[in-house]
Amino acid sequence: MPIDRWLLKRSAGRYTVFGPFATPLMLLTTTGRRKGEPKTIPLVYYREGSQIFVVGSNYGQANHPAWSGNLLADPSATVATGGKAIPVTATLLAEPERTRIFQAFKDMFST
């Protein structure tokens, strides 16, 4: 939704058109693997303490989302949420943590 992306960018991930009871959204800024330019995308996230998790499912499509390829090429990124932008380093999860986190995402949407 373009207006939500604009609002998320302007507020550094603090506000969304969905209000305070919506799914947690953040802005992920990666470095594009082809041109090296910053790419920002709003994503749903799950948090455990200081760790922030995202799932690169691309809505169940066969191909991965562009942002996940960007992170695989360069794991340095920035996350903006709650009005703060923080530098992060992405890590691809291995089993059994991958399954546990994916289940946490599913649980987040079932409540």
N, C-alpha and C positions, 0 to 999 in steps of 0.2 A: 504494500500500500504506500504510494509515494508520499502522502501527507505524514504518515507515521515515520517513515525513514527520515524525512525532513525534521520532524519534531525530535526524534532521537538524536540526530546529528546536532541540532541547535542546543539541546540540553545535555549533551555528553552522556546520553543513555539514561537520564533521570526521568524523563517523561515520555509517555506513549499515548496514542489516542485511545487505547483500550482501558486506560484508567489504572488505579492502584491494585485491582484484583485480577489483572491479566497475567498471562504467562510471563515469567521473567525474560526480558529482552536486553540484549547488549549490542554494542557496535563493535565488530571485529575489523580491524584494519590490518591487512596483510600487504606484502610487496608482490605485485604482479610478476609472475615468473617469465612472461614474454617481454614486457616493456620496462619492467622495474619500477612502475608507478604505483603509488598507494591505492589500494582497493578497499572500500569500506562496505560492509554488509551487516544488516541487523540479523541477529540469530537468537534463538531460544537457548538458554543455558541452564545448567544445573550446578549448584555450588555445594561443596563440602569444605567448611572452614575457609582457608585461603585458596583452595583449588577451584578452578572454574572448568566445567566440562561442556563440550559441544559434540553433537553427533552429525557427521557428514553423510546423511542418508539421501539427500537430494530428492526428498519426497518419494522414495522408493524407486526412482529411476535407475537404469542400468549403469549410467555414468556417474562419476563422483562430481560434487559441486566444485566450481572453479576455486573457491576459497580454500578447500582442503588440498588441492594440488599446489596452491601457493604456499601453504604451510609445510607441505612435504618438501618443497624446494628450498624454502627459507623459514624455519620455525620461529623466527623473531616476529612479533606482532604487537599490537596495542589493543587493549580491551577498554571500552568506555561503558560504564554502568554506574548508576547512582551519582552522576555528575562528576565522576572522576575517571581520568584516562590513566591506565597503568600499563607498563611494558610487560609482556609475557613471553614465555618460550613454550611453544607447543611440543607435546610429547604424544606419540601414537601409543595408545594403551594396548597391553598384551592381556591374554587370558590369565586368570579369571576376572581381573578387574574390568575388562571391556564388557563382559556380560553383566557384571554387577551394576556398572554405571548405566548401561542401556536399560536395564530393568528399572533403575531409579528414574530415568526419563519417562518410561512407560507409566510408572506409578504416579508421577507428577501430573500426567494428563488424565488419569483415571479418578482423581479425587475431585 
